[in-house]
Amino acid sequence: MARDKQSRRGLAARLAGGSLVMFSWGCGRGIAELLPVVPRAEFEPAYLRLYRSGELRERIRALKEIYKACRLCPRQCGVNRARWEKGVCNSTSRAKIYSVHPHFGEERPLVGRGGSGAIFFSNCNLLCCFCQNWEINHRGDGAYVSDEQLGRMMVSIQERGCHNVNLVTPTHIVPNIVAALPYGIARGLRVPLVYNCGGYESLEVIKLLDGIVDIYLPDFKYTDPEMAARYSSGARDYPEAAAAAIKEMHRQVGNLVVDENGIALRGLMIRHLVLPENVSGTDKFVKWVAEELGPGTYVNIMAQYRPENKARKFRPLDRRITASEYRRAIRWAQEAGLKRLDGVTVG
C-alpha cells in the first residue's frame, strides 16, 4: 500500500509541473481549459499495482463479506445476498448483465474514436421514477454471468478498441466486479476502469475501491432530500450520501487527466441532469462543486431529460425541460466559477 501511495504522489507531482494541453470541451460558449496530460504509454491502471501486491485479493474478500449482510449502498438493507436474499435492488450475489458494447454516447474524453466499453448491469439501488433505462434497472432485463465471464467481457471490450471499461450502474454488484478483475488481468486487461454510478454510494465501499477505479463518473441528482425521497424511492439521504461519496472519489483520483489525444485516463467527472422547475437543485449543486471540490472539476450539465418510466405521473417531471431552464443552469455553473463544463446548448 505504501508503494502505491508513493506512486500516486509521484504521478501527482509530475502532473503539477508537467505538460499541459488545451482542449475546448465547451458548453456552447467556447470554454477552453488546460488539462494535464500523461502519455498513454506511461499510464498504468491503478488496479494492476494492487493485483501485483496481493492487496486486490484482500479487497475482494472484504467486499464479498458485505454480501452476507448487505450494506453496499446507503439503503443498508442488511439481507444475506450470499444466500439469495434480495433487498431494494432485487439482486443476489451474482452479477446480471444486460449488454456489453462500445458506447459512443458518453462524454467525449471517454469516447474518443474507439468508444467507451460499456457493461450495463441489471437492476439498481436508486430506482428513480424517471429512469431512462427502466427495462434494465427496474424490470431487471439481462442474464446472469460468473465473475470469470465478467472478466473475459472486460478483455473483449479492450480487444475491440475501446478506451476504457465503463461499468454502468455498478453499485449493487461491486464485489463481483472487483472479483472479475484477476481473470481479466490474467488475459491482458490494462485499460482504465470507469465507475459510472447514480451517486447513491456507500462511503465504506468507495473507500474499498481506492486504487482500483481510475475514473469516477457519478451523478449528483438532487440537493434537496425531499426531492430525492419523492422521485427516487424514498432515498431521502441522497444529497448527503452523494456529497460524501463524491468528495472521497475526488480525494482518490483528483481532477481529470487525459492522454495526448484527449482521452480520459484518471480523475473525477460529475454528471448533473437538469430537471424541470429546478427539481435537481442545480444552483446549489454548482456552488457545492466549486466550493468543496474546486472550479477545475469536470462537470457535465445534461439537457437530455425526458419523461420516462413513471415520470408522467409526477409533476413537474411529466415534461421535458425548456431551453431557458437549461440556459439558466449553464449560467449558474458559470457564475459559480466552474471551468470544465461539457454540456450541450438548447435553442
C-alpha positions in Angstrom: 0.0 0.0 0.0 2.8 2.4 0.8 4.4 1.9 -2.6 1.0 2.5 -4.3 0.6 5.8 -2.4 4.1 6.9 -3.3 3.3 6.1 -7.0 0.2 8.2 -6.8 2.1 11.1 -5.2 4.8 10.8 -7.8 2.2 11.0 -10.6 0.5 14.0 -9.0 3.8 15.8 -8.6 4.7 15.1 -12.2 1.3 16.4 -13.4 1.7 19.6 -11.3 4.8 20.5 -13.1 4.3 18.5 -16.3 2.9 19.1 -19.7 -0.5 20.7 -20.4 -2.6 20.7 -23.5 -5.6 22.9 -24.4 -8.9 21.2 -25.3 -12.2 23.0 -26.0 -14.9 21.0 -24.3 -17.4 23.8 -24.5 -21.0 24.3 -23.4 -21.9 26.3 -26.4 -19.7 29.2 -25.1 -16.3 28.1 -26.4 -15.0 27.4 -23.0 -11.4 26.1 -23.1 -9.3 24.7 -20.3 -5.8 23.5 -19.8 -5.9 19.8 -18.9 -2.9 17.8 -17.5 -1.6 15.2 -19.9 0.1 11.9 -19.3 1.3 10.0 -22.4 -0.8 6.8 -22.6 2.4 4.7 -23.0 3.3 5.8 -19.4 -0.1 5.2 -17.9 -0.8 2.1 -15.9 -4.3 1.4 -14.4 -4.3 1.5 -10.6 -5.7 -2.0 -10.2 -2.6 -3.6 -11.7 -0.5 -2.3 -8.7 -3.0 -3.8 -6.2 -3.0 -7.0 -8.1 0.8 -7.4 -8.0 0.9 -6.5 -4.3 -1.8 -9.0 -3.4 -4.0 -6.2 -1.9 -6.6 -6.8 -4.6 -7.2 -10.3 -3.2 -7.9 -8.7 0.2 -10.3 -6.2 -1.2 -12.2 -9.0 -2.9 -12.5 -10.8 0.3 -13.7 -7.7 2.2 -16.3 -6.8 -0.5 -17.7 -10.4 -0.7 -18.2 -10.4 3.0 -20.5 -7.4 2.7 -23.0 -9.6 0.8 -23.7 -11.5 4.0 -25.5 -8.5 5.5 -25.7 -6.2 2.5 -24.6 -2.6 3.1 -23.3 -1.9 -0.4 -25.3 1.2 -0.7 -26.8 3.7 1.8 -30.1 1.8 2.0 -28.3 -0.7 4.3 -30.9 -3.5 3.6 -28.9 -6.0 5.7 -30.1 -9.0 3.7 -27.9 -12.0 3.1 -27.4 -11.8 -0.6 -24.9 -14.7 -0.4 -27.9 -16.9 0.4 -30.0 -15.4 -2.4 -31.9 -12.9 -0.3 -32.8 -9.7 -2.1 -33.1 -6.1 -0.9 -34.3 -3.0 -2.7 -32.0 -3.6 -5.7 -33.6 -7.0 -6.2 -30.2 -8.6 -6.7 -28.4 -11.7 -5.4 -24.7 -12.2 -5.1 -24.3 -12.9 -8.9 -23.8 -10.3 -11.5 -26.5 -9.8 -14.0 -25.7 -8.1 -17.3 -28.0 -6.6 -19.9 -25.4 -5.7 -22.6 -21.7 -5.2 -23.4 -20.7 -3.0 -26.3 -18.7 0.1 -27.4 -20.7 3.1 -26.4 -20.4 6.4 -28.4 -22.9 8.5 -26.4 -20.8 9.2 -23.4 -18.6 12.3 -22.6 -16.0 13.0 -25.3 -13.0 12.3 -23.1 -14.4 8.7 -22.6 -15.4 8.0 -26.2 -12.6 9.1 -28.4 -12.5 7.2 -31.6 -12.8 3.7 -30.2 -15.8 4.2 -27.9 -16.3 3.6 -24.2 -16.6 -0.1 -23.4 -20.0 -0.1 -21.6 -21.1 -3.0 -19.5 -24.7 -2.4 -18.4 -25.6 -4.2 -15.2 -29.2 -5.1 -14.5 -31.1 -3.7 -11.5 -30.4 -0.6 -9.5 -30.2 0.6 -5.9 -31.8 4.0 -6.6 -34.9 3.3 -8.7 -35.8 6.8 -9.9 -39.3 7.2 -11.2 -38.0 8.9 -14.4 -35.4 6.2 -15.1 -34.4 6.2 -18.8 -33.1 2.7 -18.6 -36.1 1.3 -16.7 -36.2 -2.0 -18.6 -32.7 -2.7 -17.3 -32.7 -1.0 -13.9 -36.3 -1.6 -12.7 -37.5 -4.6 -14.6 -34.1 -6.3 -14.4 -33.7 -7.5 -18.0 -30.5 -9.4 -18.6 -28.6 -12.6 -17.9 -26.5 -13.9 -15.0 -22.8 -14.3 -15.5 -19.9 -15.7 -13.4 -17.1 -13.5 -12.2 -14.8 -15.2 -14.7 -17.2 -14.5 -17.5 -17.3 -10.8 -16.5 -13.5 -10.7 -16.5 -13.5 -12.1 -20.0 -16.1 -9.4 -21.1 -13.8 -6.7 -19.9 -11.0 -8.1 -22.0 -13.3 -8.4 -25.0 -14.1 -4.7 -24.8 -10.4 -3.8 -24.7 -9.8 -6.1 -27.7 -12.5 -4.2 -29.7 -10.5 -1.0 -29.3 -12.5 0.7 -26.5 -10.6 3.2 -24.4 -11.9 2.0 -21.1 -14.2 -0.4 -19.3 -17.3 1.6 -18.4 -19.2 -0.1 -15.5 -22.8 1.2 -15.8 -24.9 1.0 -12.6 -22.2 -0.9 -10.7 -23.1 0.0 -7.1 -25.1 -3.1 -6.1 -22.7 -5.6 -7.7 -19.3 -4.2 -6.8 -17.9 -7.4 -5.2 -18.4 -9.3 -8.5 -16.8 -6.5 -10.5 -13.7 -6.5 -8.3 -13.6 -10.3 -8.2 -13.7 -10.3 -12.0 -10.5 -8.2 -12.3 -7.9 -11.0 -11.7 -9.5 -13.0 -14.6 -9.2 -10.0 -16.8 -5.7 -9.1 -15.7 -4.5 -12.6 -16.4 -5.7 -12.1 -20.0 -4.1 -8.7 -20.5 -6.6 -6.2 -19.2 -5.0 -2.8 -18.8 -7.5 -0.1 -19.8 -8.9 2.3 -17.2 -12.0 1.3 -15.2 -14.9 3.8 -15.2 -17.2 3.7 -12.2 -20.4 5.0 -13.8 -22.9 5.3 -10.9 -26.0 7.2 -9.7 -24.2 8.8 -6.8 -26.1 6.9 -4.1 -23.0 5.2 -2.7 -21.7 3.8 0.5 -18.6 5.6 1.8 -17.3 2.3 3.1 -17.4 0.7 -0.3 -16.0 3.7 -2.2 -13.0 3.6 0.2 -12.5 -0.1 -0.6 -12.3 0.9 -4.3 -9.4 3.2 -3.7 -6.6 2.1 -6.0 -9.0 0.0 -8.1 -11.1 2.6 -10.0 -9.3 5.0 -12.3 -12.2 7.2 -13.4 -15.2 8.0 -11.3 -18.4 9.1 -13.2 -21.1 9.7 -10.6 -24.4 11.5 -11.0 -25.3 14.2 -8.5 -29.1 14.1 -9.0 -30.6 16.2 -6.1 -29.5 18.7 -3.5 -32.9 18.6 -1.7 -33.7 15.5 0.4 -37.5 15.9 -0.2 -37.0 15.7 -4.0 -34.8 12.6 -3.6 -37.3 10.9 -1.4 -40.2 11.7 -3.7 -38.6 10.8 -7.0 -36.0 8.1 -6.1 -37.9 5.5 -4.0 -37.5 7.2 -0.6 -33.8 7.9 -0.8 -34.1 11.0 1.5 -30.4 10.8 2.4 -29.3 11.0 -1.2 -27.8 14.5 -1.1 -25.7 13.8 2.0 -24.6 10.3 0.8 -23.7 11.6 -2.7 -21.7 14.5 -1.4 -19.7 12.3 1.0 -19.0 9.7 -1.7 -18.0 12.2 -4.4 -15.6 14.0 -2.1 -13.9 10.7 -1.4 -13.8 9.9 -5.1 -12.1 13.2 -5.7 -9.6 12.5 -2.9 -8.7 9.3 -4.6 -8.3 10.3 -8.2 -8.3 14.1 -8.3 -9.3 16.1 -11.4 -9.5 14.7 -14.9 -6.2 13.7 -16.5 -6.1 12.8 -20.2 -3.6 11.3 -22.7 -2.0 13.1 -25.7 -5.3 12.6 -27.7 -7.6 14.0 -25.0 -8.8 10.6 -23.9 -9.5 10.2 -20.1 -7.0 8.2 -18.1 -7.8 9.1 -14.5 -10.0 11.5 -12.5 -13.4 12.6 -11.4 -16.2 13.5 -13.9 -19.6 14.5 -12.4 -22.9 14.4 -14.3 -25.9 16.5 -13.3 -29.2 16.2 -15.1 -31.2 19.4 -15.3 -34.8 18.6 -14.3 -38.0 20.7 -14.8 -38.5 23.6 -12.3 -35.0 23.0 -10.9 -36.1 19.8 -9.1 -32.4 18.8 -9.2 -31.3 21.9 -7.4 -28.7 22.9 -10.0 -28.0 26.3 -8.4 -26.9 24.6 -5.1 -25.1 21.8 -6.9 -22.7 24.0 -8.9 -21.9 26.1 -5.8 -21.1 22.9 -3.9 -18.8 21.7 -6.6 -16.9 25.0 -6.8 -16.6 25.3 -3.0 -15.9 21.7 -2.0 -14.0 20.3 -5.0 -12.8 23.3 -6.9 -13.6 25.1 -10.2 -11.4 22.7 -12.1 -13.7 19.8 -11.5 -15.1 18.3 -14.8 -18.9 18.7 -14.8 -21.4 17.7 -17.4 -24.6 19.7 -17.1 -27.0 17.5 -19.1 -30.0 18.7 -21.1 -31.5 15.3 -22.2 -34.2 14.8 -19.6 -37.3 13.2 -21.0 -40.3 11.8 -19.0 -39.7 8.0 -19.0 -40.9 5.1 -16.8 -43.4 6.6 -14.3 -42.4 10.2 -14.7 -45.7 11.3 -16.4 -47.5 10.6 -13.1 -45.2 13.1 -11.2 -45.5 16.8 -11.9 -43.3 18.7 -13.0 -41.4 15.7 -14.3 -44.1 15.0 -16.8 -42.5 17.3 -19.4 -39.1 18.0 -20.9 -37.0 21.0 -19.7 -37.2 24.2 -21.7 -34.4 26.0 -23.4 -34.5 28.8 -20.9 -34.2 26.3 -18.0 -31.1 24.8 -19.5 -29.6 28.2 -20.3 -30.2 29.2 -16.7 -28.5 26.1 -15.4 -25.4 26.9 -17.5 -25.4 30.5 -16.3 -25.5 29.3 -12.7 -22.5 27.0 -13.4 -20.5 29.8 -14.9 -21.4 32.2 -12.1 -20.2 29.6 -9.6 -16.8 29.7 -11.4 -16.9 26.2 -12.9 -14.4 26.0 -15.8 -14.5 22.4 -17.1 -18.1 22.1 -18.4 -19.1 19.6 -21.0 -22.7 20.3 -21.9 -25.0 20.8 -24.9 -26.8 24.1 -25.5 -30.5 24.1 -26.1 -32.2 26.5 -28.6 
